[in-house]
Amino acid sequence: MVYKAQNGFTLVEIVISIVIMAIALLIVTSVMAPQARNTVDPVMDVKAAELAQTLLNEALAKSYDHNSDHNGSRWRCGESIVGLTIASCTTSIGPDMVGGSLESRTQFNDVDDFDTGGAFLSGNDLLNSSGQAIGPLYPNFAAAIAVSHDAAAFDDSGTDVAKRIDVTIRGPSGRELVFSAYRGNY
């Protein structure tokens, strides 16, 4: 009798290949799954940078100090000019007192008014210069702004040279990013 050669796989070969494929799939997914959690981080970083840039642009557009010349910055506070009396720069940081209460957001006129005293603002507390809430554009984001005198970074001549603005943005994941800028006394 002539036997014909059989083609195909045996049951044992099929079971072994299924086990090998399962192990390979398990290894691939265990490597890839942790990476999937981080895929949204770059998007959140860009959104945090947009919010920080919005706040920094507005702060940098304001006068250096409450005693600065608010009309073109012709004279710098703390400057000595023969024949002119120019007020010294203020040393206090934070919103100024207007009529017995702190300035409202729409009244901010110098860099140090933006200091939040370490508090994070979010939602309807995040306002633009018109007093409109920008928090809804950045849901689950919060911002804290710290303003400090930083003359030592330049020439260590006193507090009247530069102010450092640090904007800390806390994203939805709780991760904090810090953005900094300097406002010179000019």
C-alpha positions as CSV (number, residue, x, y, z in Angstrom):
1,M,0.0,0.0,0.0
2,V,1.2,3.4,-0.9
3,Y,0.9,6.1,1.8
4,K,0.4,9.6,0.8
5,A,2.4,12.3,2.7
6,Q,0.1,14.4,4.8
7,N,0.3,18.3,4.8
8,G,-0.7,20.5,7.8
9,F,0.1,21.0,11.5
10,T,-0.5,18.6,14.3
11,L,-2.5,19.7,17.3
12,V,0.6,19.9,19.5
13,E,2.3,22.3,17.0
14,I,-0.8,24.5,16.9
15,V,-1.0,24.7,20.8
16,I,2.8,25.5,21.0
17,S,2.5,28.3,18.4
18,I,-0.5,29.8,20.3
19,V,1.4,29.8,23.6
20,I,4.5,31.5,21.9
21,M,2.2,34.1,20.2
22,A,0.5,34.8,23.6
23,I,3.9,35.3,25.3
24,A,5.1,37.6,22.5
25,L,1.9,39.7,22.6
26,L,2.1,39.9,26.4
27,I,5.7,41.3,26.2
28,V,4.8,43.8,23.5
29,T,1.7,45.1,25.4
30,S,3.6,45.4,28.7
31,V,6.2,47.6,26.9
32,M,3.7,49.7,25.0
33,A,1.0,50.2,27.6
34,P,3.1,52.5,29.9
35,Q,4.0,54.7,26.9
36,A,0.3,55.2,26.1
37,R,-0.2,57.2,29.3
38,N,2.5,59.7,28.3
39,T,1.1,60.4,24.8
40,V,-1.1,63.3,26.0
41,D,1.8,65.0,27.9
42,P,3.1,66.9,24.9
43,V,-0.4,68.3,24.2
44,M,-0.8,69.4,27.8
45,D,2.7,71.0,27.8
46,V,1.8,73.0,24.7
47,K,-1.5,74.2,26.4
48,A,0.5,75.1,29.5
49,A,3.0,77.0,27.5
50,E,0.1,78.9,25.8
51,L,-1.4,79.9,29.1
52,A,2.0,80.9,30.5
53,Q,2.8,83.0,27.4
54,T,-0.6,84.7,27.7
55,L,0.1,85.7,31.3
56,L,3.7,86.7,30.7
57,N,2.9,88.8,27.6
58,E,0.4,90.8,29.6
59,A,2.7,91.2,32.6
60,L,5.6,92.3,30.4
61,A,3.5,94.9,28.6
62,K,2.8,96.7,31.9
63,S,5.1,99.3,33.5
64,Y,8.1,98.2,35.6
65,D,6.9,99.7,38.8
66,H,4.0,101.7,40.3
67,N,6.2,104.7,40.5
68,S,7.4,104.4,36.9
69,D,6.3,106.8,34.2
70,H,3.2,105.1,32.8
71,N,3.2,107.2,29.7
72,G,6.0,106.1,27.6
73,S,8.6,105.3,30.3
74,R,10.6,108.5,29.7
75,W,11.8,108.5,33.3
76,R,12.7,105.4,35.3
77,C,11.8,105.1,38.9
78,G,14.9,105.4,41.2
79,E,16.8,107.3,38.5
80,S,18.7,110.5,39.5
81,I,18.4,113.4,37.0
82,V,19.6,116.9,37.8
83,G,16.6,119.2,38.2
84,L,14.0,116.5,38.4
85,T,12.5,114.7,41.4
86,I,11.8,111.1,40.4
87,A,10.2,108.7,43.0
88,S,12.1,105.7,44.1
89,C,10.8,102.3,43.0
90,T,8.5,100.6,45.4
91,T,9.8,97.5,47.3
92,S,6.4,95.9,47.9
93,I,5.2,93.1,45.6
94,G,1.6,92.4,44.8
95,P,-1.5,94.4,43.8
96,D,-1.6,98.0,45.1
97,M,-4.2,99.5,47.3
98,V,-6.8,101.6,45.5
99,G,-9.4,103.3,47.6
100,G,-8.8,101.1,50.6
101,S,-9.0,97.8,48.7
102,L,-6.6,95.8,46.5
103,E,-6.6,96.6,42.8
104,S,-8.9,94.6,40.6
105,R,-7.5,92.6,37.7
106,T,-8.5,95.4,35.2
107,Q,-6.5,98.0,37.2
108,F,-3.2,96.2,37.1
109,N,-0.7,98.8,35.8
110,D,2.7,97.4,36.7
111,V,4.5,94.0,36.8
112,D,4.4,93.3,40.5
113,D,0.6,93.6,40.6
114,F,0.5,90.2,39.0
115,D,2.0,88.4,42.0
116,T,-0.5,85.9,43.4
117,G,1.3,85.4,46.7
118,G,1.8,81.7,46.0
119,A,-1.8,81.0,45.4
120,F,-2.9,79.1,42.3
121,L,-5.7,80.7,40.2
122,S,-7.9,78.6,38.1
123,G,-11.3,78.6,36.4
124,N,-13.1,82.0,36.7
125,D,-10.2,83.4,38.8
126,L,-7.9,83.4,35.7
127,L,-8.7,86.7,34.0
128,N,-7.3,88.7,31.1
129,S,-6.7,92.4,31.2
130,S,-10.4,93.1,30.3
131,G,-11.5,91.1,33.4
132,Q,-12.8,88.2,31.3
133,A,-12.3,84.7,32.5
134,I,-9.8,82.7,30.5
135,G,-9.9,79.7,32.8
136,P,-12.7,78.0,30.7
137,L,-10.3,78.0,27.8
138,Y,-7.8,76.0,29.9
139,P,-10.0,73.6,31.9
140,N,-8.2,71.9,34.8
141,F,-5.2,74.2,34.5
142,A,-4.1,76.5,37.3
143,A,-1.5,79.3,37.4
144,A,0.6,80.9,40.1
145,I,2.6,84.1,39.4
146,A,5.6,85.1,41.5
147,V,7.3,88.5,40.9
148,S,10.6,89.3,42.6
149,H,13.4,91.9,42.5
150,D,16.4,90.3,40.8
151,A,19.1,92.8,40.3
152,A,21.7,90.3,41.3
153,A,21.2,88.5,38.0
154,F,22.4,91.6,36.2
155,D,24.7,93.9,38.1
156,D,23.8,93.7,41.8
157,S,23.3,97.4,42.0
158,G,20.0,97.3,43.9
159,T,16.3,96.5,43.5
160,D,15.7,98.9,40.6
161,V,17.3,97.0,37.7
162,A,15.0,94.1,37.0
163,K,12.1,92.0,38.2
164,R,11.8,88.3,37.6
165,I,8.4,86.9,36.7
166,D,7.9,83.2,37.4
167,V,4.7,81.7,36.1
168,T,4.0,78.2,37.4
169,I,1.3,76.2,35.5
170,R,-0.2,73.2,37.1
171,G,-1.7,70.8,34.5
172,P,-4.6,68.4,34.7
173,S,-2.2,65.6,35.8
174,G,-0.8,67.7,38.6
175,R,2.5,68.2,36.9
176,E,3.9,71.8,37.3
177,L,5.9,73.7,34.6
178,V,7.7,76.9,35.4
179,F,8.1,79.7,32.9
180,S,10.3,82.8,33.6
181,A,10.9,86.2,32.2
182,Y,12.6,89.4,33.2
183,R,11.1,92.9,33.1
184,G,13.8,95.6,33.0
185,N,13.5,99.1,34.4
186,Y,13.2,101.0,31.2
